[in-house]
Amino acid sequence: MSDRVEDRDNPEWTEEMFRRAKPAREMFPGVDFPRPKRGPQKAPTKVQTTIRLDPSVIAHFREGGPGWQSRLNDELLKVVAKARRKAG
């Protein structure tokens, strides 16, 4: 017995339907479909770089879930601030 329920108003697509499908831009030529863009950064711009870290460091921050890179950055900022206070 299958858990699938047939919906006659919205049937599952067949290979033929996929072959005949056209992009929305072709089907609706008068409609301006905006392309998704990344908006301006809310925080100061960061620099993309590559860094090698011990696996245990990465594992520790990833355990906290999404946003681990930002948390790692925040911890590094604390280290920099402490070093500057000590030096100045």
PDB file of N, CA, C and O in Angstrom:
ATOM      1  N   MET A   1       0.846  -1.196   0.000  1.00  0.00           N
ATOM      2  CA  MET A   1       0.000   0.000   0.000  1.00  0.00           C
ATOM      3  C   MET A   1       0.881   1.246   0.000  1.00  0.00           C
ATOM      4  O   MET A   1       1.845   1.316   0.763  1.00  0.00           O
ATOM      5  N   SER A   2       0.573   2.211  -0.827  1.00  0.00           N
ATOM      6  CA  SER A   2       1.373   3.419  -0.960  1.00  0.00           C
ATOM      7  C   SER A   2       0.763   4.545  -0.130  1.00  0.00           C
ATOM      8  O   SER A   2      -0.454   4.633   0.030  1.00  0.00           O
ATOM      9  N   ASP A   3       1.653   5.419   0.403  1.00  0.00           N
ATOM     10  CA  ASP A   3       1.199   6.575   1.167  1.00  0.00           C
ATOM     11  C   ASP A   3       0.890   7.752   0.251  1.00  0.00           C
ATOM     12  O   ASP A   3       0.376   8.774   0.705  1.00  0.00           O
ATOM     13  N   ARG A   4       1.204   7.614  -1.052  1.00  0.00           N
ATOM     14  CA  ARG A   4       0.981   8.700  -1.995  1.00  0.00           C
ATOM     15  C   ARG A   4      -0.502   8.850  -2.300  1.00  0.00           C
ATOM     16  O   ARG A   4      -1.230   7.871  -2.458  1.00  0.00           O
ATOM     17  N   VAL A   5      -0.926  10.107  -2.379  1.00  0.00           N
ATOM     18  CA  VAL A   5      -2.304  10.412  -2.717  1.00  0.00           C
ATOM     19  C   VAL A   5      -2.290  11.087  -4.084  1.00  0.00           C
ATOM     20  O   VAL A   5      -1.564  12.059  -4.292  1.00  0.00           O
ATOM     21  N   GLU A   6      -3.081  10.579  -5.004  1.00  0.00           N
ATOM     22  CA  GLU A   6      -3.115  11.158  -6.347  1.00  0.00           C
ATOM     23  C   GLU A   6      -3.903  12.458  -6.327  1.00  0.00           C
ATOM     24  O   GLU A   6      -5.001  12.532  -5.776  1.00  0.00           O
ATOM     25  N   ASP A   7      -3.323  13.472  -6.933  1.00  0.00           N
ATOM     26  CA  ASP A   7      -3.969  14.781  -7.033  1.00  0.00           C
ATOM     27  C   ASP A   7      -4.218  15.039  -8.520  1.00  0.00           C
ATOM     28  O   ASP A   7      -3.286  15.367  -9.254  1.00  0.00           O
ATOM     29  N   ARG A   8      -5.457  14.894  -8.965  1.00  0.00           N
ATOM     30  CA  ARG A   8      -5.761  15.039 -10.388  1.00  0.00           C
ATOM     31  C   ARG A   8      -5.546  16.462 -10.888  1.00  0.00           C
ATOM     32  O   ARG A   8      -5.290  16.666 -12.075  1.00  0.00           O
ATOM     33  N   ASP A   9      -5.648  17.457  -9.993  1.00  0.00           N
ATOM     34  CA  ASP A   9      -5.433  18.848 -10.395  1.00  0.00           C
ATOM     35  C   ASP A   9      -3.948  19.197 -10.471  1.00  0.00           C
ATOM     36  O   ASP A   9      -3.573  20.201 -11.077  1.00  0.00           O
ATOM     37  N   ASN A  10      -3.121  18.381  -9.866  1.00  0.00           N
ATOM     38  CA  ASN A  10      -1.689  18.647  -9.838  1.00  0.00           C
ATOM     39  C   ASN A  10      -0.934  17.323  -9.938  1.00  0.00           C
ATOM     40  O   ASN A  10      -0.326  16.879  -8.964  1.00  0.00           O
ATOM     41  N   PRO A  11      -0.971  16.690 -11.115  1.00  0.00           N
ATOM     42  CA  PRO A  11      -0.349  15.373 -11.250  1.00  0.00           C
ATOM     43  C   PRO A  11       1.174  15.452 -11.201  1.00  0.00           C
ATOM     44  O   PRO A  11       1.764  16.503 -11.455  1.00  0.00           O
ATOM     45  N   GLU A  12       1.791  14.334 -10.873  1.00  0.00           N
ATOM     46  CA  GLU A  12       3.247  14.262 -10.888  1.00  0.00           C
ATOM     47  C   GLU A  12       3.722  14.424 -12.327  1.00  0.00           C
ATOM     48  O   GLU A  12       3.125  13.869 -13.249  1.00  0.00           O
ATOM     49  N   TRP A  13       4.812  15.196 -12.520  1.00  0.00           N
ATOM     50  CA  TRP A  13       5.303  15.469 -13.865  1.00  0.00           C
ATOM     51  C   TRP A  13       5.905  14.224 -14.492  1.00  0.00           C
ATOM     52  O   TRP A  13       6.569  13.421 -13.836  1.00  0.00           O
ATOM     53  N   THR A  14       5.645  14.092 -15.798  1.00  0.00           N
ATOM     54  CA  THR A  14       6.224  12.994 -16.570  1.00  0.00           C
ATOM     55  C   THR A  14       7.459  13.512 -17.304  1.00  0.00           C
ATOM     56  O   THR A  14       7.712  14.716 -17.345  1.00  0.00           O
ATOM     57  N   GLU A  15       8.226  12.580 -17.883  1.00  0.00           N
ATOM     58  CA  GLU A  15       9.391  12.979 -18.672  1.00  0.00           C
ATOM     59  C   GLU A  15       8.975  13.896 -19.824  1.00  0.00           C
ATOM     60  O   GLU A  15       9.672  14.860 -20.143  1.00  0.00           O
ATOM     61  N   GLU A  16       7.848  13.590 -20.437  1.00  0.00           N
ATOM     62  CA  GLU A  16       7.351  14.416 -21.547  1.00  0.00           C
ATOM     63  C   GLU A  16       7.051  15.837 -21.086  1.00  0.00           C
ATOM     64  O   GLU A  16       7.361  16.793 -21.797  1.00  0.00           O
ATOM     65  N   MET A  17       6.460  15.990 -19.918  1.00  0.00           N
ATOM     66  CA  MET A  17       6.166  17.332 -19.391  1.00  0.00           C
ATOM     67  C   MET A  17       7.462  18.116 -19.173  1.00  0.00           C
ATOM     68  O   MET A  17       7.534  19.302 -19.495  1.00  0.00           O
ATOM     69  N   PHE A  18       8.475  17.459 -18.631  1.00  0.00           N
ATOM     70  CA  PHE A  18       9.756  18.125 -18.420  1.00  0.00           C
ATOM     71  C   PHE A  18      10.375  18.539 -19.758  1.00  0.00           C
ATOM     72  O   PHE A  18      10.947  19.624 -19.868  1.00  0.00           O
ATOM     73  N   ARG A  19      10.260  17.676 -20.777  1.00  0.00           N
ATOM     74  CA  ARG A  19      10.828  17.996 -22.091  1.00  0.00           C
ATOM     75  C   ARG A  19      10.149  19.220 -22.716  1.00  0.00           C
ATOM     76  O   ARG A  19      10.800  20.039 -23.364  1.00  0.00           O
ATOM     77  N   ARG A  20       8.854  19.329 -22.516  1.00  0.00           N
ATOM     78  CA  ARG A  20       8.102  20.438 -23.122  1.00  0.00           C
ATOM     79  C   ARG A  20       8.166  21.718 -22.293  1.00  0.00           C
ATOM     80  O   ARG A  20       7.797  22.783 -22.788  1.00  0.00           O
ATOM     81  N   ALA A  21       8.611  21.643 -21.079  1.00  0.00           N
ATOM     82  CA  ALA A  21       8.613  22.809 -20.185  1.00  0.00           C
ATOM     83  C   ALA A  21       9.505  23.923 -20.730  1.00  0.00           C
ATOM     84  O   ALA A  21      10.543  23.666 -21.340  1.00  0.00           O
ATOM     85  N   LYS A  22       9.084  25.150 -20.500  1.00  0.00           N
ATOM     86  CA  LYS A  22       9.845  26.323 -20.932  1.00  0.00           C
ATOM     87  C   LYS A  22      10.079  27.225 -19.725  1.00  0.00           C
ATOM     88  O   LYS A  22       9.291  27.212 -18.779  1.00  0.00           O
ATOM     89  N   PRO A  23      11.149  28.004 -19.750  1.00  0.00           N
ATOM     90  CA  PRO A  23      11.410  28.935 -18.647  1.00  0.00           C
ATOM     91  C   PRO A  23      10.285  29.967 -18.533  1.00  0.00           C
ATOM     92  O   PRO A  23       9.670  30.332 -19.535  1.00  0.00           O
ATOM     93  N   ALA A  24      10.024  30.423 -17.337  1.00  0.00           N
ATOM     94  CA  ALA A  24       8.964  31.409 -17.096  1.00  0.00           C
ATOM     95  C   ALA A  24       9.189  32.664 -17.919  1.00  0.00           C
ATOM     96  O   ALA A  24       8.224  33.288 -18.360  1.00  0.00           O
ATOM     97  N   ARG A  25      10.455  33.052 -18.140  1.00  0.00           N
ATOM     98  CA  ARG A  25      10.742  34.251 -18.934  1.00  0.00           C
ATOM     99  C   ARG A  25      10.203  34.123 -20.360  1.00  0.00           C
ATOM    100  O   ARG A  25       9.798  35.116 -20.964  1.00  0.00           O
ATOM    101  N   GLU A  26      10.198  32.893 -20.898  1.00  0.00           N
ATOM    102  CA  GLU A  26       9.656  32.679 -22.251  1.00  0.00           C
ATOM    103  C   GLU A  26       8.132  32.668 -22.228  1.00  0.00           C
ATOM    104  O   GLU A  26       7.497  33.154 -23.164  1.00  0.00           O
ATOM    105  N   MET A  27       7.549  32.131 -21.189  1.00  0.00           N
ATOM    106  CA  MET A  27       6.101  32.009 -21.119  1.00  0.00           C
ATOM    107  C   MET A  27       5.413  33.344 -20.828  1.00  0.00           C
ATOM    108  O   MET A  27       4.279  33.570 -21.250  1.00  0.00           O
ATOM    109  N   PHE A  28       6.099  34.212 -20.114  1.00  0.00           N
ATOM    110  CA  PHE A  28       5.540  35.510 -19.721  1.00  0.00           C
ATOM    111  C   PHE A  28       6.517  36.616 -20.113  1.00  0.00           C
ATOM    112  O   PHE A  28       7.173  37.189 -19.244  1.00  0.00           O
ATOM    113  N   PRO A  29       6.628  36.929 -21.426  1.00  0.00           N
ATOM    114  CA  PRO A  29       7.643  37.875 -21.892  1.00  0.00           C
ATOM    115  C   PRO A  29       7.481  39.295 -21.362  1.00  0.00           C
ATOM    116  O   PRO A  29       8.470  40.025 -21.296  1.00  0.00           O
ATOM    117  N   GLY A  30       6.302  39.708 -20.991  1.00  0.00           N
ATOM    118  CA  GLY A  30       6.103  41.074 -20.503  1.00  0.00           C
ATOM    119  C   GLY A  30       6.433  41.252 -19.034  1.00  0.00           C
ATOM    120  O   GLY A  30       6.473  42.378 -18.538  1.00  0.00           O
ATOM    121  N   VAL A  31       6.668  40.158 -18.337  1.00  0.00           N
ATOM    122  CA  VAL A  31       6.920  40.235 -16.899  1.00  0.00           C
ATOM    123  C   VAL A  31       8.425  40.357 -16.659  1.00  0.00           C
ATOM    124  O   VAL A  31       9.223  39.600 -17.210  1.00  0.00           O
ATOM    125  N   ASP A  32       8.788  41.319 -15.831  1.00  0.00           N
ATOM    126  CA  ASP A  32      10.198  41.502 -15.490  1.00  0.00           C
ATOM    127  C   ASP A  32      10.501  40.655 -14.261  1.00  0.00           C
ATOM    128  O   ASP A  32      10.114  41.011 -13.148  1.00  0.00           O
ATOM    129  N   PHE A  33      11.190  39.539 -14.459  1.00  0.00           N
ATOM    130  CA  PHE A  33      11.569  38.673 -13.354  1.00  0.00           C
ATOM    131  C   PHE A  33      12.898  39.151 -12.799  1.00  0.00           C
ATOM    132  O   PHE A  33      13.932  38.963 -13.440  1.00  0.00           O
ATOM    133  N   PRO A  34      12.897  39.763 -11.626  1.00  0.00           N
ATOM    134  CA  PRO A  34      14.176  40.263 -11.090  1.00  0.00           C
ATOM    135  C   PRO A  34      15.114  39.106 -10.742  1.00  0.00           C
ATOM    136  O   PRO A  34      14.687  38.070 -10.233  1.00  0.00           O
ATOM    137  N   ARG A  35      16.361  39.304 -11.020  1.00  0.00           N
ATOM    138  CA  ARG A  35      17.361  38.305 -10.663  1.00  0.00           C
ATOM    139  C   ARG A  35      17.710  38.516  -9.196  1.00  0.00           C
ATOM    140  O   ARG A  35      17.912  39.650  -8.763  1.00  0.00           O
ATOM    141  N   PRO A  36      17.781  37.434  -8.431  1.00  0.00           N
ATOM    142  CA  PRO A  36      18.119  37.588  -7.020  1.00  0.00           C
ATOM    143  C   PRO A  36      19.514  38.182  -6.870  1.00  0.00           C
ATOM    144  O   PRO A  36      20.456  37.765  -7.544  1.00  0.00           O
ATOM    145  N   LYS A  37      19.630  39.139  -5.999  1.00  0.00           N
ATOM    146  CA  LYS A  37      20.917  39.771  -5.733  1.00  0.00           C
ATOM    147  C   LYS A  37      21.153  39.794  -4.236  1.00  0.00           C
ATOM    148  O   LYS A  37      20.222  39.883  -3.437  1.00  0.00           O
ATOM    149  N   ARG A  38      22.398  39.712  -3.889  1.00  0.00           N
ATOM    150  CA  ARG A  38      22.744  39.858  -2.485  1.00  0.00           C
ATOM    151  C   ARG A  38      22.720  41.338  -2.175  1.00  0.00           C
ATOM    152  O   ARG A  38      23.326  42.136  -2.889  1.00  0.00           O
ATOM    153  N   GLY A  39      22.037  41.702  -1.136  1.00  0.00           N
ATOM    154  CA  GLY A  39      21.955  43.096  -0.753  1.00  0.00           C
ATOM    155  C   GLY A  39      23.246  43.583  -0.114  1.00  0.00           C
ATOM    156  O   GLY A  39      24.181  42.810   0.097  1.00  0.00           O
ATOM    157  N   PRO A  40      23.286  44.866   0.190  1.00  0.00           N
ATOM    158  CA  PRO A  40      24.494  45.398   0.827  1.00  0.00           C
ATOM    159  C   PRO A  40      24.703  44.756   2.193  1.00  0.00           C
ATOM    160  O   PRO A  40      23.747  44.425   2.895  1.00  0.00           O
ATOM    161  N   GLN A  41      25.960  44.589   2.554  1.00  0.00           N
ATOM    162  CA  GLN A  41      26.265  43.994   3.847  1.00  0.00           C
ATOM    163  C   GLN A  41      25.850  44.936   4.964  1.00  0.00           C
ATOM    164  O   GLN A  41      26.065  46.145   4.891  1.00  0.00           O
ATOM    165  N   LYS A  42      25.255  44.364   5.989  1.00  0.00           N
ATOM    166  CA  LYS A  42      24.836  45.163   7.135  1.00  0.00           C
ATOM    167  C   LYS A  42      26.014  45.442   8.052  1.00  0.00           C
ATOM    168  O   LYS A  42      26.074  46.478   8.715  1.00  0.00           O
ATOM    169  N   ALA A  43      26.950  44.499   8.077  1.00  0.00           N
ATOM    170  CA  ALA A  43      28.147  44.657   8.905  1.00  0.00           C
ATOM    171  C   ALA A  43      29.296  45.086   7.997  1.00  0.00           C
ATOM    172  O   ALA A  43      29.198  44.976   6.775  1.00  0.00           O
ATOM    173  N   PRO A  44      30.381  45.573   8.589  1.00  0.00           N
ATOM    174  CA  PRO A  44      31.535  45.936   7.764  1.00  0.00           C
ATOM    175  C   PRO A  44      31.983  44.761   6.898  1.00  0.00           C
ATOM    176  O   PRO A  44      31.858  43.598   7.282  1.00  0.00           O
ATOM    177  N   THR A  45      32.496  45.092   5.744  1.00  0.00           N
ATOM    178  CA  THR A  45      32.946  44.069   4.805  1.00  0.00           C
ATOM    179  C   THR A  45      34.061  43.241   5.411  1.00  0.00           C
ATOM    180  O   THR A  45      34.963  43.759   6.070  1.00  0.00           O
ATOM    181  N   LYS A  46      33.978  41.942   5.171  1.00  0.00           N
ATOM    182  CA  LYS A  46      35.010  41.021   5.645  1.00  0.00           C
ATOM    183  C   LYS A  46      35.833  40.587   4.447  1.00  0.00           C
ATOM    184  O   LYS A  46      35.403  40.736   3.304  1.00  0.00           O
ATOM    185  N   VAL A  47      36.999  40.059   4.706  1.00  0.00           N
ATOM    186  CA  VAL A  47      37.894  39.609   3.661  1.00  0.00           C
ATOM    187  C   VAL A  47      37.854  38.097   3.595  1.00  0.00           C
ATOM    188  O   VAL A  47      38.039  37.423   4.608  1.00  0.00           O
ATOM    189  N   GLN A  48      37.608  37.548   2.385  1.00  0.00           N
ATOM    190  CA  GLN A  48      37.615  36.098   2.224  1.00  0.00           C
ATOM    191  C   GLN A  48      39.058  35.627   2.149  1.00  0.00           C
ATOM    192  O   GLN A  48      39.878  36.206   1.438  1.00  0.00           O
ATOM    193  N   THR A  49      39.355  34.570   2.890  1.00  0.00           N
ATOM    194  CA  THR A  49      40.702  34.039   2.931  1.00  0.00           C
ATOM    195  C   THR A  49      40.665  32.538   3.152  1.00  0.00           C
ATOM    196  O   THR A  49      39.610  31.958   3.405  1.00  0.00           O
ATOM    197  N   THR A  50      41.811  31.931   3.055  1.00  0.00           N
ATOM    198  CA  THR A  50      41.925  30.509   3.354  1.00  0.00           C
ATOM    199  C   THR A  50      42.862  30.369   4.527  1.00  0.00           C
ATOM    200  O   THR A  50      43.921  30.996   4.557  1.00  0.00           O
ATOM    201  N   ILE A  51      42.489  29.560   5.486  1.00  0.00           N
ATOM    202  CA  ILE A  51      43.299  29.364   6.684  1.00  0.00           C
ATOM    203  C   ILE A  51      43.221  27.897   7.080  1.00  0.00           C
ATOM    204  O   ILE A  51      42.170  27.269   6.957  1.00  0.00           O
ATOM    205  N   ARG A  52      44.312  27.367   7.544  1.00  0.00           N
ATOM    206  CA  ARG A  52      44.336  25.977   7.995  1.00  0.00           C
ATOM    207  C   ARG A  52      44.276  25.968   9.518  1.00  0.00           C
ATOM    208  O   ARG A  52      45.097  26.590  10.192  1.00  0.00           O
ATOM    209  N   LEU A  53      43.295  25.255  10.038  1.00  0.00           N
ATOM    210  CA  LEU A  53      43.105  25.161  11.485  1.00  0.00           C
ATOM    211  C   LEU A  53      43.069  23.700  11.891  1.00  0.00           C
ATOM    212  O   LEU A  53      42.776  22.828  11.073  1.00  0.00           O
ATOM    213  N   ASP A  54      43.365  23.435  13.147  1.00  0.00           N
ATOM    214  CA  ASP A  54      43.279  22.070  13.659  1.00  0.00           C
ATOM    215  C   ASP A  54      41.831  21.585  13.556  1.00  0.00           C
ATOM    216  O   ASP A  54      40.894  22.350  13.784  1.00  0.00           O
ATOM    217  N   PRO A  55      41.661  20.324  13.216  1.00  0.00           N
ATOM    218  CA  PRO A  55      40.299  19.779  13.120  1.00  0.00           C
ATOM    219  C   PRO A  55      39.501  19.946  14.410  1.00  0.00           C
ATOM    220  O   PRO A  55      38.284  20.124  14.370  1.00  0.00           O
ATOM    221  N   SER A  56      40.176  19.891  15.537  1.00  0.00           N
ATOM    222  CA  SER A  56      39.456  20.032  16.810  1.00  0.00           C
ATOM    223  C   SER A  56      38.883  21.437  16.982  1.00  0.00           C
ATOM    224  O   SER A  56      37.838  21.609  17.610  1.00  0.00           O
ATOM    225  N   VAL A  57      39.559  22.436  16.431  1.00  0.00           N
ATOM    226  CA  VAL A  57      39.056  23.813  16.504  1.00  0.00           C
ATOM    227  C   VAL A  57      37.782  23.929  15.674  1.00  0.00           C
ATOM    228  O   VAL A  57      36.776  24.469  16.134  1.00  0.00           O
ATOM    229  N   ILE A  58      37.837  23.417  14.448  1.00  0.00           N
ATOM    230  CA  ILE A  58      36.662  23.461  13.576  1.00  0.00           C
ATOM    231  C   ILE A  58      35.501  22.682  14.199  1.00  0.00           C
ATOM    232  O   ILE A  58      34.365  23.155  14.205  1.00  0.00           O
ATOM    233  N   ALA A  59      35.788  21.492  14.721  1.00  0.00           N
ATOM    234  CA  ALA A  59      34.742  20.654  15.324  1.00  0.00           C
ATOM    235  C   ALA A  59      34.081  21.386  16.491  1.00  0.00           C
ATOM    236  O   ALA A  59      32.861  21.338  16.649  1.00  0.00           O
ATOM    237  N   HIS A  60      34.883  22.058  17.302  1.00  0.00           N
ATOM    238  CA  HIS A  60      34.346  22.778  18.464  1.00  0.00           C
ATOM    239  C   HIS A  60      33.328  23.833  18.034  1.00  0.00           C
ATOM    240  O   HIS A  60      32.242  23.923  18.605  1.00  0.00           O
ATOM    241  N   PHE A  61      33.680  24.623  17.034  1.00  0.00           N
ATOM    242  CA  PHE A  61      32.778  25.691  16.617  1.00  0.00           C
ATOM    243  C   PHE A  61      31.583  25.161  15.831  1.00  0.00           C
ATOM    244  O   PHE A  61      30.486  25.709  15.937  1.00  0.00           O
ATOM    245  N   ARG A  62      31.776  24.111  15.050  1.00  0.00           N
ATOM    246  CA  ARG A  62      30.661  23.533  14.299  1.00  0.00           C
ATOM    247  C   ARG A  62      29.630  22.882  15.218  1.00  0.00           C
ATOM    248  O   ARG A  62      28.451  22.805  14.870  1.00  0.00           O
ATOM    249  N   GLU A  63      30.058  22.422  16.366  1.00  0.00           N
ATOM    250  CA  GLU A  63      29.115  21.816  17.323  1.00  0.00           C
ATOM    251  C   GLU A  63      28.029  22.790  17.733  1.00  0.00           C
ATOM    252  O   GLU A  63      26.937  22.383  18.130  1.00  0.00           O
ATOM    253  N   GLY A  64      28.328  24.076  17.638  1.00  0.00           N
ATOM    254  CA  GLY A  64      27.354  25.102  17.995  1.00  0.00           C
ATOM    255  C   GLY A  64      26.300  25.339  16.932  1.00  0.00           C
ATOM    256  O   GLY A  64      25.375  26.126  17.135  1.00  0.00           O
ATOM    257  N   GLY A  65      26.432  24.658  15.789  1.00  0.00           N
ATOM    258  CA  GLY A  65      25.441  24.787  14.727  1.00  0.00           C
ATOM    259  C   GLY A  65      25.744  25.916  13.763  1.00  0.00           C
ATOM    260  O   GLY A  65      26.866  26.421  13.716  1.00  0.00           O
ATOM    261  N   PRO A  66      24.735  26.314  12.988  1.00  0.00           N
ATOM    262  CA  PRO A  66      24.927  27.369  11.995  1.00  0.00           C
ATOM    263  C   PRO A  66      25.468  28.641  12.631  1.00  0.00           C
ATOM    264  O   PRO A  66      25.150  28.973  13.773  1.00  0.00           O
ATOM    265  N   GLY A  67      26.284  29.335  11.869  1.00  0.00           N
ATOM    266  CA  GLY A  67      26.895  30.566  12.365  1.00  0.00           C
ATOM    267  C   GLY A  67      28.251  30.335  12.996  1.00  0.00           C
ATOM    268  O   GLY A  67      28.812  31.234  13.622  1.00  0.00           O
ATOM    269  N   TRP A  68      28.791  29.110  12.831  1.00  0.00           N
ATOM    270  CA  TRP A  68      30.051  28.775  13.486  1.00  0.00           C
ATOM    271  C   TRP A  68      31.190  29.644  12.983  1.00  0.00           C
ATOM    272  O   TRP A  68      32.087  29.973  13.759  1.00  0.00           O
ATOM    273  N   GLN A  69      31.190  30.028  11.715  1.00  0.00           N
ATOM    274  CA  GLN A  69      32.273  30.861  11.195  1.00  0.00           C
ATOM    275  C   GLN A  69      32.233  32.253  11.820  1.00  0.00           C
ATOM    276  O   GLN A  69      33.276  32.839  12.110  1.00  0.00           O
ATOM    277  N   SER A  70      31.040  32.773  12.023  1.00  0.00           N
ATOM    278  CA  SER A  70      30.912  34.082  12.667  1.00  0.00           C
ATOM    279  C   SER A  70      31.362  34.008  14.119  1.00  0.00           C
ATOM    280  O   SER A  70      32.008  34.928  14.621  1.00  0.00           O
ATOM    281  N   ARG A  71      31.020  32.905  14.797  1.00  0.00           N
ATOM    282  CA  ARG A  71      31.462  32.754  16.192  1.00  0.00           C
ATOM    283  C   ARG A  71      32.979  32.645  16.270  1.00  0.00           C
ATOM    284  O   ARG A  71      33.599  33.208  17.173  1.00  0.00           O
ATOM    285  N   LEU A  72      33.566  31.935  15.342  1.00  0.00           N
ATOM    286  CA  LEU A  72      35.028  31.827  15.304  1.00  0.00           C
ATOM    287  C   LEU A  72      35.633  33.201  15.068  1.00  0.00           C
ATOM    288  O   LEU A  72      36.610  33.562  15.725  1.00  0.00           O
ATOM    289  N   ASN A  73      35.075  33.972  14.149  1.00  0.00           N
ATOM    290  CA  ASN A  73      35.540  35.335  13.891  1.00  0.00           C
ATOM    291  C   ASN A  73      35.431  36.192  15.150  1.00  0.00           C
ATOM    292  O   ASN A  73      36.350  36.948  15.464  1.00  0.00           O
ATOM    293  N   ASP A  74      34.324  36.082  15.865  1.00  0.00           N
ATOM    294  CA  ASP A  74      34.135  36.864  17.096  1.00  0.00           C
ATOM    295  C   ASP A  74      35.200  36.539  18.137  1.00  0.00           C
ATOM    296  O   ASP A  74      35.715  37.431  18.811  1.00  0.00           O
ATOM    297  N   GLU A  75      35.526  35.261  18.261  1.00  0.00           N
ATOM    298  CA  GLU A  75      36.567  34.863  19.223  1.00  0.00           C
ATOM    299  C   GLU A  75      37.932  35.410  18.816  1.00  0.00           C
ATOM    300  O   GLU A  75      38.708  35.852  19.664  1.00  0.00           O
ATOM    301  N   LEU A  76      38.218  35.379  17.529  1.00  0.00           N
ATOM    302  CA  LEU A  76      39.485  35.931  17.051  1.00  0.00           C
ATOM    303  C   LEU A  76      39.547  37.442  17.281  1.00  0.00           C
ATOM    304  O   LEU A  76      40.607  37.974  17.611  1.00  0.00           O
ATOM    305  N   LEU A  77      38.423  38.132  17.110  1.00  0.00           N
ATOM    306  CA  LEU A  77      38.380  39.571  17.390  1.00  0.00           C
ATOM    307  C   LEU A  77      38.688  39.861  18.857  1.00  0.00           C
ATOM    308  O   LEU A  77      39.351  40.849  19.171  1.00  0.00           O
ATOM    309  N   LYS A  78      38.210  39.004  19.749  1.00  0.00           N
ATOM    310  CA  LYS A  78      38.509  39.174  21.181  1.00  0.00           C
ATOM    311  C   LYS A  78      40.006  39.035  21.437  1.00  0.00           C
ATOM    312  O   LYS A  78      40.577  39.794  22.220  1.00  0.00           O
ATOM    313  N   VAL A  79      40.640  38.071  20.784  1.00  0.00           N
ATOM    314  CA  VAL A  79      42.078  37.880  20.945  1.00  0.00           C
ATOM    315  C   VAL A  79      42.839  39.099  20.457  1.00  0.00           C
ATOM    316  O   VAL A  79      43.783  39.547  21.108  1.00  0.00           O
ATOM    317  N   VAL A  80      42.433  39.639  19.313  1.00  0.00           N
ATOM    318  CA  VAL A  80      43.089  40.833  18.745  1.00  0.00           C
ATOM    319  C   VAL A  80      42.911  42.007  19.696  1.00  0.00           C
ATOM    320  O   VAL A  80      43.878  42.718  19.968  1.00  0.00           O
ATOM    321  N   ALA A  81      41.707  42.232  20.208  1.00  0.00           N
ATOM    322  CA  ALA A  81      41.457  43.347  21.120  1.00  0.00           C
ATOM    323  C   ALA A  81      42.303  43.217  22.375  1.00  0.00           C
ATOM    324  O   ALA A  81      42.860  44.206  22.852  1.00  0.00           O
ATOM    325  N   LYS A  82      42.404  42.022  22.911  1.00  0.00           N
ATOM    326  CA  LYS A  82      43.209  41.798  24.116  1.00  0.00           C
ATOM    327  C   LYS A  82      44.681  42.089  23.840  1.00  0.00           C
ATOM    328  O   LYS A  82      45.358  42.695  24.670  1.00  0.00           O
ATOM    329  N   ALA A  83      45.181  41.664  22.684  1.00  0.00           N
ATOM    330  CA  ALA A  83      46.580  41.909  22.325  1.00  0.00           C
ATOM    331  C   ALA A  83      46.834  43.400  22.162  1.00  0.00           C
ATOM    332  O   ALA A  83      47.894  43.891  22.552  1.00  0.00           O
ATOM    333  N   ARG A  84      45.887  44.118  21.599  1.00  0.00           N
ATOM    334  CA  ARG A  84      46.044  45.573  21.420  1.00  0.00           C
ATOM    335  C   ARG A  84      46.033  46.300  22.759  1.00  0.00           C
ATOM    336  O   ARG A  84      46.791  47.247  22.967  1.00  0.00           O
ATOM    337  N   ARG A  85      45.162  45.848  23.670  1.00  0.00           N
ATOM    338  CA  ARG A  85      45.132  46.479  25.002  1.00  0.00           C
ATOM    339  C   ARG A  85      46.467  46.254  25.705  1.00  0.00           C
ATOM    340  O   ARG A  85      47.008  47.158  26.341  1.00  0.00           O
ATOM    341  N   LYS A  86      46.977  45.063  25.583  1.00  0.00           N
ATOM    342  CA  LYS A  86      48.245  44.707  26.226  1.00  0.00           C
ATOM    343  C   LYS A  86      49.400  45.507  25.630  1.00  0.00           C
ATOM    344  O   LYS A  86      50.301  45.928  26.355  1.00  0.00           O
ATOM    345  N   ALA A  87      49.378  45.722  24.310  1.00  0.00           N
ATOM    346  CA  ALA A  87      50.458  46.435  23.640  1.00  0.00           C
ATOM    347  C   ALA A  87      50.368  47.947  23.835  1.00  0.00           C
ATOM    348  O   ALA A  87      51.382  48.643  23.782  1.00  0.00           O
ATOM    349  N   GLY A  88      49.175  48.447  24.056  1.00  0.00           N
ATOM    350  CA  GLY A  88      49.009  49.901  24.069  1.00  0.00           C
ATOM    351  C   GLY A  88      48.693  50.420  25.407  1.00  0.00           C
ATOM    352  O   GLY A  88      48.525  51.627  25.577  1.00  0.00           O
TER     353      GLY A  88
END
